Amino acid sequence: MTDTPEALPSTESTASEPVPHVTRRDLLAGAAAIAAASALRELGAPDIAAQEVLSVPSVPSDPTKIPGAPAGDTGARSAFETPVREHVSSSLSKTPLHELEGTITPADLHYERHHGGIPTIDPNRYELLVHGLVERPTVFSLQDLERLPAVTRTCFLECSGNMRRNGPEETTAQSLCGLTSQSEWTGVPLAVVLDEAGVQAGASWFLAEGMDAAVLSRSIPLEKAYDDALLVYAQNGEAIRPANGYPVRLFLPGWEGNTSVKWLRRLELADRPFMSREETSKYTEGIKGGKARQFSFVMDARSVITHPNYPAHVEQGWNEVGGLAWSGRGRIARADLSFDEGETWVSAELQEPVLSKAHTRFRYLWRWDGAETTVMSRAVDETGYVQPSLREFIDARGPHSGPYHRNPITGVRIRTDGQVVYRTEPWE
Amino acid sequence: MRSVVRDRPVILLAALGVAFATGCDQSVPNDGATLGSAPAVVAARPASHPLPARFGVGRAATEGDISVLDIDIMPDGNGLPRGRGTAVDGATIYASSCVACHGADLQGTLLGGRLVPAPDALGFPDGDVPISMKAIGNYWPYATTVFDYVRRAMPLDRPGSLSDDDVYAITAYLLWKNGIVDETVVMSAEALPAIQMPAWDRFIVDDRLGSDRVR
């Protein structure tokens, strides 16, 4: 295939020329197809068979000279584009941040973190129970929830354990912090649902419980329900994906991901927290002085450079440095870049609209002179909170504060040959 | 914690204020400042279509609806079922249902986490002690959480399959192995909430907000 103009570009790359957007899987698939095609040729089969083995469309030398493909029921990515999530374990996969543009994460690339696998739930049998300190314990069907006033809001959702420590130079933005994604969510304000049941005086917390095999449960202050909590059933214009909580999940803007309980089956109102396993032994952080921090809901301001990123190469001359900044406390006020290891900072341009508790794209045009350069990014949000350096972070929390709520400044390093790598920094 | 006692229509309007702020005008701060006042919403709504105090959606939950789902256990023992179990009983159940993932020495394996502190544990695993040292005996603040979690989510391949007696027994076994109760204790709805865990006073509520620097 490599000797014909119809070949996919993925089969033309060689190991000595790393090409962004071409995965090892592509290379392997291409190699397998070449082997299969040559075997078929030896058997006297026509060359067309090779294209069928590849199961990607043939590429005409001039697409204006043959009719294109017909319309279909659902779309698919170009066969030339193969972004995939990075599976760290069977319960966790990361969004390819360094392969995406804009701020919306395609739903099939949204990060995953589940504690008992992805349940299969029939939307026609779905029920949400609201009980405890309410006037009228109530069961809502999906249709009931869809009848209530809906809102749509674009927000990030981030796992509280979203920072790979001590990654090697080959660490991509995906591998570093791909447990954050952004969607346009649609659902009903939780306050509307609670008012249907009638919240009793004295209620101050509620338990949110999922119907997954972990029956995951978290206690949430009732204040959040009357601030901006949603019960969402749609994501980027369609029903929520199973991995993201189909058919209904809680959504708590700006808060650590596991509190936005997926596959929601029950809300129980009470006058105190329930002290579930997730909020005692699990999603708590050791800090200095023999203590651990609990109910640390808000995700602190954070940023990551996505372009350029490993394994890309950059050319001398003008380049755009870009990435994402976000904060669970509100809007991003600034995204700063440093080209001198944090000595001085310049502000990047923020792509409008800058939404509260949302991924914000930043960009900065920069001229690379060919010298080895590090580029670091730093987010500042509208509350004035400044993303800390790793030194500041460790000094504040201790070196072993655990996997949650790590948000130190990170960066990339550009070698003299243009190769972009992760700016490594020992966590100590 | 702010009181939630207020007129229902105000709550509803506040909720719709959020709806308008987030759905139509993303430039309006959504930090709670919009709550409690939504004059634009009120003014824009024609008198012929007043907002209801309630929409009347959903059906009344029955006792059965609630009892089948209401499985949570609180630190004061609220929610604990009848039943009993001992560490000796628990050892048998552990050997058949838990050991494959958590190991014969309860130190955890690649499949399941550590259940007892490591032999070289360095005290409470705060920010200066490796998080891998976390276990029931040195980190979990409430014994009731052990019962709640085992009953709802364990064993991993058969979640929710253990009887209440079995869960009491496993809880007794785990607490005994962590050096918290005597081997002969009979775990029950009365005994479990009376246990004070070593880490009960180690947890502080989030104190990061209100500062513009990392805490």
Interface residues (C-beta under 8 A of the other chain):
Chain A: H115 G116 E127 L129 V130 H131 R136 P137 T138 V139 F140 S141 D144 L145 R147 L148 P149 A150 V151 T152 R153 T154 P189 A191 V192 D195 E196 A197 G198 V199 A201 A203 S204 L207 E209 A213 A214 V215 S217 P221 L222 E223 Y226 D227 D228 P253 R265 R266 E268 A270 R272 F274 M275 S276 R277 T280 S281 T284 E285 G286 I287 K288 G289 G290 K291 A292 R293 Q294 F295 S296 F297 V298 D300 R329 G330 P353 L355 S356 K357 T383 G384 Y385 V386 P388 E392 F393 A396 R397 G398 P399 H400 S401 G402 P403 H405 N407
Chain B: M1 R2 S3 V4 V5 R8 I11 L12 A14 A15 L16 V18 A19 T22 G23 Q26 S27 P29 N30 D31 G32 L35 A53 R54 F55 G56 V57 G58 R59 A60 A61 D65 I66 L69 D70 I71 D72 M74 P75 G123 F124 P125 D126 G127 D128 V129 P130 I131 K134 I136 Y139 W140 P141 Y142 T144 T145 D148 Y149 R152 A153 L156 P159 G160 A199 R202 F203 I204 V205 D206 D207 R208 L209 S211 D212 R213 V214 R215
